Amino acid sequence: MSKFRTWLETKHGTIAKLNALWGTSYTAFSQINLTIPLDLSYKNTPIWYDWSRFNMDRGTEWLTFLHDEVKKYDPAARTQLKIMPDLFVEGARDHGIDFEALTELTEMIGDDAKIRKRNMNSPGPESWESKYAYYWEEMAMSYDFMDSVSPNKPHFNSEVHLLSTTQYRDLYMKPEYVRSTYWQTTVHGLNGGLTWFWGRNPDGSIEERLQNASGGLGESYAASVAQQPQVAQELTKTMMDLNAFSNEIVKFQRERKPVRLFYSEAAAINDSNYMSDQFDMYESMYFSGVPLGFATKNIIFKQPNSDWDVIVVRKTEEVTEAEINALQIYLNNGGTVILDDVSLKFNEYKQPRAKTLSKGAGKLIKLMDNSVTNMAAKVTTELKARNHTPPVVLTENNGLPSKGAFWRVVPNGSNTYLMTIVNVGKSSSAISLKMANNQSVTVKNMMTGQSMGSSFSLGSEGVLLLEVKPKL
C-alpha cells in the first residue's frame, strides 16, 4: 500500500486531483489505505483502474528485476516467462500481468496456452460448440498478440495444454484432434514445447508423486498422454511431419500481418467485455486467409508501420492520451485507420474526451456503427486496393452459417504457392480452390506427394499442406 501511495502521487501530482477523480476527500496521499483484494463494487471506477494499472507496473518491475539480475551475471543468457494466455484473452485485468510488457521483456516468448474441448465442469454445451470442434480462441488470439509485440523472438511453450488441462480430459481422444491442434498452434508461431504431461519414470513406472496424490497432479494423470498410446503416436508423427516441412512451416509463421486490431490496456481494464468484443472482430476475419495481428501504442512507435496496411479500432471506448496520440501520429505518417462509432470517446477514467482523430496525411475511415461484418468488409476493400489479399482463394461449404477452415497461403517460388488448411469447424467442409483472378489451379498434397483435385472434402479436425499452382 505504501508503494501504491507513491505511485498515485507520481501519477496524479496532487491529492486534490486524485480526490476529483476518485470522489474521495483525502487531505494527503499518506491517508490512502484500501483493503486488498479490492471489493468488486469498485469495478469500472477510477480507483479500480489505478489499482489494476499499478498492480501491473508492480509485477513488471519485479520480473524486470529478475531478468536484469540474470543478465548481470550472464549477459548471453536468454530469459523466458511462462505467461498464462488466459490472463490476456479473458476479461480480468486486476491480476498484475501486463501481457505486452512481459512479452517485450524477455528474449524468448513463453506461455502455457491451451486448446480444449468442453470444460468438464461445464453444466452444458459451451457457446463455441455450435460452430467449432474445439476451443481455439485462447491460443490463436494470444499467439498473434505476442508475435505482434515481439515478431522476431523464438516462442517456446513450456507447458503445452493441448491434450489436457486441469478442466479438460478425453479418455477417447482421436488422433485427428492431436494433429489438428498442434499443427494450428505451430502455424501460429510455436517453435517448440513440452507437452503436459507424461508422469512416468524412465523405466515406465508411474512417478512416485502421483501414486497417492489427491487433487492437482494426481487427478491430472487420468487420461494423460502416458495412458493413450495412439495419442502419443500421433503427437510424434505430427512433430516429425512439422519438422520434415520446417522450412515451409516457418514461411507461414513469418508471413506479414497486414491487418492489426488496436489493443488498449486502458479499455481492457475498464471494460470486462472488451476482450470478447475484440475476439468478435478477430473471429470475423480469421477464416479469410489473411494473417491477423495487433497494434498498440508501443508497437506503433517501435516497429516499422509499413509492416501492416490498416489498424482496426472497434469497441475501444477508453484510451489514454498517449494511445490516441499514437494513432494520430500513425495517421499523420500516412497510415490507415478504420474506426467505429463508439471508440476513443473517453480517457482511462471514463471522462469524455474532446480530442478526436483526424486523417492527417493518411486515411481515416469512420463507420456509423460497430458491426464486425461492415468493418471486415472495409478491411477487405483496403487490402484489395493494395493487392495484399491472398493470391489463392478458398471457398468452403460446411452446412453451417459460420466458416471453419483456417487457411494460409505463402509464395514458394515462381508461380507456386504453399497452402495449409486446418478445419476447426464441427463438421466436414466442401472446399474449392482457385487463383484470385479466377484461374484454375493444380493441387498437390505435400504430405503424400500425390496430385488431387481443386475441389475436395476436409473432415472436421482435418489438416492439409498443399502445393498450389495456376493451371497453364
Secondary structure, DSSP 8 states (H G I E B T S, - for coil): -HHHHHHHHHHH-SHHHHHHHHT---SSGGG----SS--GGGTTSHHHHHHHHHHHHHHHHHHHHHHHHHHHH-TT---B--B-THHHHSS---SS--HHHHHHHSSBEEE--B-BSS-TT-SS--GGGGTBSSB-HHHHHHHHHHHHHSTTS-EEEEEEBSS-BTTB--TT--HHHHHHHHHHHHHTT--EEEES---B-TTS-B-HHHHS--STHHHHSTT-GGG-HHHHHHHHHHHHHHHHTHHHHHHHHT----EEEE--HHHHHH-TTHHHHHHHHHHHHHTSS--EEEE-HHHHHHS-GGG-SEEEE-S--B--HHHHHHHHHHHHTT-EEEE-SSTT-B-TTS-B-------TTSEEEE-SS--HHHHHHHHHHHHHHTT-S-SEEEEEE-SSSS--EEEEEEE-STT-EEEEEEE-BSS-EEEEEEETTS--EEEEETTT--EE-SEEEE-TT-EEEEEEEE--
